[in-house]
Amino acid sequence: MIAMVVTMLAEQALAATVAHFVQWRFGYAGLVGLALVVVGARTRSARCASAGLGLLALLQLAQA
């Protein structure tokens, strides 16, 4: 029971850290891309996840 709570807290901390990094690096457009990836993964929608990954890829290329 305690291990499950610790695992859930660790997952939430990792998710918050990734979201903060993406927002810092790419701004709100990066958060939209990350949200599309997460929603696509949870709903098993390849179209939604691909759109999010494509947006993040374009943002990464724009930084270079």
The first five atom37 places (N, CA, C, CB, O) and aatype in JSON, in Angstrom:
{
  "aatype": [12, 9, 0, 12, 19, 19, 16, 12, 10, 0, 6, 5, 0, 10, 0, 0, 16, 19, 0, 8, 13, 19, 5, 17, 1, 13, 7, 18, 0, 7, 10, 19, 7, 10, 0, 10, 19, 19, 19, 7, 0, 1, 16, 1, 15, 0, 1, 4, 0, 15, 0, 7, 10, 7, 10, 10, 0, 10, 10, 5, 10, 0, 5, 0],
  "atom_mask": [
    [1, 1, 1, 1, 1],
    [1, 1, 1, 1, 1],
    [1, 1, 1, 1, 1],
    [1, 1, 1, 1, 1],
    [1, 1, 1, 1, 1],
    [1, 1, 1, 1, 1],
    [1, 1, 1, 1, 1],
    [1, 1, 1, 1, 1],
    [1, 1, 1, 1, 1],
    [1, 1, 1, 1, 1],
    [1, 1, 1, 1, 1],
    [1, 1, 1, 1, 1],
    [1, 1, 1, 1, 1],
    [1, 1, 1, 1, 1],
    [1, 1, 1, 1, 1],
    [1, 1, 1, 1, 1],
    [1, 1, 1, 1, 1],
    [1, 1, 1, 1, 1],
    [1, 1, 1, 1, 1],
    [1, 1, 1, 1, 1],
    [1, 1, 1, 1, 1],
    [1, 1, 1, 1, 1],
    [1, 1, 1, 1, 1],
    [1, 1, 1, 1, 1],
    [1, 1, 1, 1, 1],
    [1, 1, 1, 1, 1],
    [1, 1, 1, 0, 1],
    [1, 1, 1, 1, 1],
    [1, 1, 1, 1, 1],
    [1, 1, 1, 0, 1],
    [1, 1, 1, 1, 1],
    [1, 1, 1, 1, 1],
    [1, 1, 1, 0, 1],
    [1, 1, 1, 1, 1],
    [1, 1, 1, 1, 1],
    [1, 1, 1, 1, 1],
    [1, 1, 1, 1, 1],
    [1, 1, 1, 1, 1],
    [1, 1, 1, 1, 1],
    [1, 1, 1, 0, 1],
    [1, 1, 1, 1, 1],
    [1, 1, 1, 1, 1],
    [1, 1, 1, 1, 1],
    [1, 1, 1, 1, 1],
    [1, 1, 1, 1, 1],
    [1, 1, 1, 1, 1],
    [1, 1, 1, 1, 1],
    [1, 1, 1, 1, 1],
    [1, 1, 1, 1, 1],
    [1, 1, 1, 1, 1],
    [1, 1, 1, 1, 1],
    [1, 1, 1, 0, 1],
    [1, 1, 1, 1, 1],
    [1, 1, 1, 0, 1],
    [1, 1, 1, 1, 1],
    [1, 1, 1, 1, 1],
    [1, 1, 1, 1, 1],
    [1, 1, 1, 1, 1],
    [1, 1, 1, 1, 1],
    [1, 1, 1, 1, 1],
    [1, 1, 1, 1, 1],
    [1, 1, 1, 1, 1],
    [1, 1, 1, 1, 1],
    [1, 1, 1, 1, 1]
  ],
  "atom_positions": [
    [[0.82, -1.19, 0.0], [0.0, 0.0, 0.0], [0.87, 1.26, 0.0], [-0.94, 0.0, 1.21], [0.64, 2.18, -0.78]],
    [[1.87, 1.28, 0.88], [2.75, 2.45, 0.97], [3.6, 2.57, -0.29], [3.66, 2.37, 2.22], [3.87, 3.67, -0.77]],
    [[4.02, 1.42, -0.83], [4.82, 1.45, -2.05], [4.02, 2.04, -3.21], [5.31, 0.03, -2.41], [4.58, 2.76, -4.04]],
    [[2.73, 1.75, -3.26], [1.89, 2.28, -4.32], [1.75, 3.8, -4.19], [0.52, 1.61, -4.29], [1.76, 4.51, -5.19]],
    [[1.63, 4.29, -2.98], [1.52, 5.74, -2.75], [2.82, 6.43, -3.13], [1.16, 6.03, -1.28], [2.81, 7.5, -3.75]],
    [[3.94, 5.83, -2.77], [5.24, 6.41, -3.1], [5.44, 6.42, -4.61], [6.39, 5.63, -2.42], [5.95, 7.39, -5.17]],
    [[5.03, 5.35, -5.28], [5.15, 5.29, -6.73], [4.29, 6.36, -7.39], [4.74, 3.91, -7.24], [4.73, 7.02, -8.34]],
    [[3.07, 6.54, -6.9], [2.2, 7.57, -7.46], [2.78, 8.96, -7.25], [0.81, 7.49, -6.82], [2.71, 9.8, -8.15]],
    [[3.34, 9.22, -6.08], [3.96, 10.53, -5.83], [5.17, 10.75, -6.73], [4.38, 10.64, -4.36], [5.39, 11.86, -7.23]],
    [[5.95, 9.7, -6.94], [7.12, 9.82, -7.82], [6.69, 10.09, -9.26], [7.97, 8.54, -7.75], [7.32, 10.9, -9.94]],
    [[5.64, 9.43, -9.71], [5.15, 9.68, -11.06], [4.64, 11.1, -11.22], [4.03, 8.7, -11.4], [4.9, 11.74, -12.24]],
    [[3.93, 11.59, -10.23], [3.42, 12.96, -10.28], [4.55, 13.98, -10.27], [2.48, 13.22, -9.11], [4.5, 14.99, -10.98]],
    [[5.58, 13.72, -9.48], [6.73, 14.62, -9.43], [7.45, 14.63, -10.78], [7.71, 14.22, -8.31], [7.87, 15.69, -11.25]],
    [[7.61, 13.47, -11.38], [8.26, 13.39, -12.69], [7.44, 14.11, -13.76], [8.47, 11.92, -13.09], [7.99, 14.82, -14.59]],
    [[6.12, 13.92, -13.73], [5.25, 14.58, -14.7], [5.32, 16.1, -14.55], [3.81, 14.08, -14.53], [5.36, 16.82, -15.54]],
    [[5.32, 16.57, -13.31], [5.4, 18.02, -13.08], [6.75, 18.57, -13.54], [5.18, 18.34, -11.6], [6.82, 19.67, -14.08]],
    [[7.81, 17.81, -13.31], [9.14, 18.25, -13.73], [9.24, 18.32, -15.24], [10.21, 17.3, -13.18], [9.78, 19.28, -15.78]],
    [[8.72, 17.31, -15.93], [8.76, 17.31, -17.4], [7.92, 18.46, -17.95], [8.24, 15.96, -17.95], [8.35, 19.14, -18.88]],
    [[6.74, 18.68, -17.39], [5.89, 19.78, -17.86], [6.56, 21.13, -17.63], [4.53, 19.74, -17.14], [6.48, 22.01, -18.49]],
    [[7.21, 21.3, -16.5], [7.9, 22.56, -16.22], [9.06, 22.77, -17.18], [8.39, 22.6, -14.77], [9.28, 23.88, -17.66]],
    [[9.81, 21.71, -17.46], [10.93, 21.81, -18.39], [10.45, 22.16, -19.8], [11.73, 20.5, -18.42], [11.04, 23.01, -20.47]],
    [[9.38, 21.51, -20.24], [8.85, 21.78, -21.59], [8.36, 23.22, -21.68], [7.71, 20.8, -21.94], [8.59, 23.89, -22.68]],
    [[7.69, 23.69, -20.64], [7.22, 25.08, -20.67], [8.4, 26.04, -20.65], [6.28, 25.36, -19.47], [8.37, 27.06, -21.35]],
    [[9.42, 25.74, -19.89], [10.59, 26.61, -19.84], [11.3, 26.64, -21.18], [11.56, 26.15, -18.75], [11.76, 27.69, -21.63]],
    [[11.38, 25.48, -21.84], [12.14, 25.37, -23.08], [11.35, 25.89, -24.29], [12.54, 23.94, -23.3], [11.91, 26.58, -25.14]],
    [[10.06, 25.55, -24.38], [9.29, 25.83, -25.58], [8.1, 26.76, -25.36], [8.82, 24.57, -26.16], [7.44, 27.13, -26.33]],
    [[7.81, 27.12, -24.14], [6.68, 28.0, -23.87], [5.36, 27.25, -23.87], [0.0, 0.0, 0.0], [5.33, 26.03, -23.7]],
    [[4.28, 28.0, -24.07], [2.95, 27.4, -24.0], [2.69, 26.46, -25.17], [1.9, 28.47, -23.97], [1.93, 25.5, -25.02]],
    [[3.3, 26.7, -26.31], [3.13, 25.79, -27.44], [3.7, 24.41, -27.08], [3.83, 26.35, -28.71], [3.16, 23.39, -27.51]],
    [[4.77, 24.37, -26.31], [5.33, 23.1, -25.86], [4.39, 22.37, -24.92], [0.0, 0.0, 0.0], [4.27, 21.15, -24.97]],
    [[3.71, 23.14, -24.05], [2.73, 22.51, -23.16], [1.55, 21.93, -23.94], [2.23, 23.51, -22.13], [1.03, 20.87, -23.59]],
    [[1.14, 22.62, -24.99], [0.06, 22.1, -25.82], [0.5, 20.8, -26.49], [-0.36, 23.14, -26.89], [-0.26, 19.83, -26.54]],
    [[1.72, 20.76, -26.99], [2.24, 19.54, -27.61], [2.33, 18.41, -26.61], [0.0, 0.0, 0.0], [1.97, 17.27, -26.93]],
    [[2.81, 18.7, -25.42], [2.91, 17.68, -24.38], [1.52, 17.19, -23.98], [3.66, 18.23, -23.15], [1.33, 15.99, -23.76]],
    [[0.57, 18.09, -23.87], [-0.8, 17.69, -23.53], [-1.39, 16.8, -24.61], [-1.68, 18.93, -23.32], [-2.09, 15.83, -24.3]],
    [[-1.12, 17.11, -25.88], [-1.61, 16.26, -26.96], [-1.01, 14.86, -26.88], [-1.29, 16.9, -28.31], [-1.7, 13.87, -27.12]],
    [[0.26, 14.78, -26.56], [0.91, 13.48, -26.43], [0.29, 12.68, -25.29], [2.43, 13.65, -26.2], [0.0, 11.49, -25.45]],
    [[0.07, 13.32, -24.16], [-0.5, 12.63, -22.99], [-1.93, 12.18, -23.27], [-0.46, 13.53, -21.75], [-2.3, 11.04, -22.97]],
    [[-2.73, 13.07, -23.84], [-4.12, 12.72, -24.15], [-4.15, 11.6, -25.2], [-4.91, 13.96, -24.65], [-4.95, 10.67, -25.09]],
    [[-3.3, 11.69, -26.19], [-3.25, 10.64, -27.21], [-2.83, 9.3, -26.64], [0.0, 0.0, 0.0], [-3.35, 8.27, -27.06]],
    [[-1.91, 9.31, -25.71], [-1.47, 8.05, -25.1], [-2.57, 7.45, -24.23], [-0.2, 8.27, -24.27], [-2.77, 6.24, -24.23]],
    [[-3.27, 8.29, -23.48], [-4.32, 7.77, -22.59], [-5.54, 7.28, -23.35], [-4.74, 8.84, -21.6], [-6.17, 6.31, -22.94]],
    [[-5.87, 7.94, -24.45], [-7.04, 7.52, -25.22], [-6.67, 6.57, -26.35], [-7.75, 8.74, -25.79], [-7.53, 6.13, -27.11]],
    [[-5.39, 6.25, -26.46], [-4.88, 5.37, -27.52], [-5.21, 5.92, -28.9], [-5.45, 3.95, -27.38], [-5.57, 5.18, -29.82]],
    [[-5.07, 7.22, -29.01], [-5.31, 7.9, -30.29], [-3.96, 8.24, -30.92], [-6.19, 9.19, -30.09], [-3.26, 9.15, -30.48]],
    [[-3.62, 7.5, -31.95], [-2.35, 7.73, -32.63], [-2.32, 9.1, -33.29], [-2.08, 6.63, -33.66], [-1.27, 9.73, -33.36]],
    [[-3.46, 9.55, -33.79], [-3.52, 10.84, -34.47], [-3.2, 11.98, -33.5], [-4.92, 11.05, -35.09], [-2.46, 12.9, -33.84]],
    [[-3.77, 11.92, -32.31], [-3.56, 12.97, -31.31], [-2.1, 12.95, -30.82], [-4.53, 12.79, -30.12], [-1.47, 14.0, -30.71]],
    [[-1.59, 11.77, -30.52], [-0.22, 11.65, -30.04], [0.77, 12.09, -31.12], [0.08, 10.21, -29.61], [1.77, 12.75, -30.82]],
    [[0.5, 11.73, -32.36], [1.38, 12.13, -33.46], [1.38, 13.63, -33.67], [0.97, 11.43, -34.74], [2.42, 14.22, -33.98]],
    [[0.23, 14.25, -33.5], [0.16, 15.71, -33.63], [1.0, 16.38, -32.55], [-1.31, 16.19, -33.55], [1.71, 17.34, -32.82]],
    [[0.91, 15.86, -31.32], [1.71, 16.42, -30.24], [3.19, 16.23, -30.45], [0.0, 0.0, 0.0], [3.98, 17.15, -30.24]],
    [[3.57, 15.03, -30.88], [4.99, 14.77, -31.14], [5.51, 15.61, -32.3], [5.22, 13.29, -31.43], [6.64, 16.08, -32.28]],
    [[4.66, 15.78, -33.32], [5.05, 16.63, -34.45], [5.25, 18.08, -34.02], [0.0, 0.0, 0.0], [6.2, 18.74, -34.44]],
    [[4.37, 18.57, -33.18], [4.51, 19.93, -32.67], [5.78, 20.09, -31.86], [3.29, 20.32, -31.82], [6.5, 21.07, -32.02]],
    [[6.07, 19.12, -30.97], [7.3, 19.2, -30.19], [8.53, 19.1, -31.08], [7.34, 18.08, -29.14], [9.53, 19.77, -30.82]],
    [[8.47, 18.29, -32.12], [9.6, 18.19, -33.06], [9.83, 19.5, -33.79], [9.36, 17.06, -34.07], [10.97, 19.94, -33.96]],
    [[8.73, 20.12, -34.23], [8.87, 21.43, -34.91], [9.43, 22.49, -33.97], [7.52, 21.88, -35.46], [10.24, 23.32, -34.39]],
    [[9.01, 22.47, -32.74], [9.54, 23.43, -31.77], [11.02, 23.2, -31.54], [8.78, 23.35, -30.44], [11.8, 24.14, -31.39]],
    [[11.42, 21.93, -31.49], [12.83, 21.6, -31.3], [13.65, 22.06, -32.5], [13.02, 20.08, -31.09], [14.75, 22.6, -32.33]],
    [[13.14, 21.86, -33.71], [13.86, 22.29, -34.9], [13.94, 23.82, -34.98], [13.18, 21.75, -36.16], [14.93, 24.36, -35.48]],
    [[12.93, 24.51, -34.49], [12.95, 25.96, -34.5], [13.99, 26.52, -33.54], [11.57, 26.52, -34.15], [14.51, 27.61, -33.74]],
    [[14.3, 25.76, -32.49], [15.31, 26.19, -31.52], [16.72, 26.07, -32.1], [15.21, 25.36, -30.24], [17.61, 26.83, -31.71]],
    [[16.93, 25.15, -33.02], [18.27, 24.88, -33.56], [18.72, 25.92, -34.54], [18.32, 23.53, -34.22], [19.82, 25.83, -35.08]]
  ]
}
